[in-house]
Amino acid sequence: MKKRDYKEQERQRRYYFFDYLFWLGEMAQRHYKGEPRRPDGESMLMLCIMIFIYEPIFLTTAHFLFDSTVFEWFTVAMIAGIVAILHYLSNGRIYPFSRREAVMQHYEGRRYSR
C-alpha cells in the first residue's frame, strides 16, 4: 500500500472547544512573548479544568460537608488530583504532542485578536 493511500484511510480528527482553548493559549504566548505571566496552551487547559470542574465540585462539597472530617480528606484528594493533572499535563499524557501539532495545523490560517 502506498503512503498516499494510507493517508486517505486515516481517521478524521475532530476538534473540540478545549482544542480551541489550547490554540488560544499558544497564540497568546506567541503574541505576547516579551511579557511575563502570559498563558500557554497547557496553562489555559489547566485553568479551564480548575474553573469548570474542580471549583464547582469543591464549593458544593464545602457547603454541605464543611465541619466534618470527610471534607478534610476530600480537600487532600482534590489537591492530589491537581498535582496529578499538572504532572500528566507536563509530560504530555493528557494532551499528547501529536494532538498539539494537529491542533496548531488545524487553526493555522485563523487570526488571533487580542
Helices and strands as residue ranges (DSSP letters): H 3-9, H 17-31, H 41-49, I 50-54, H 55-65, H 69-91, H 97-106
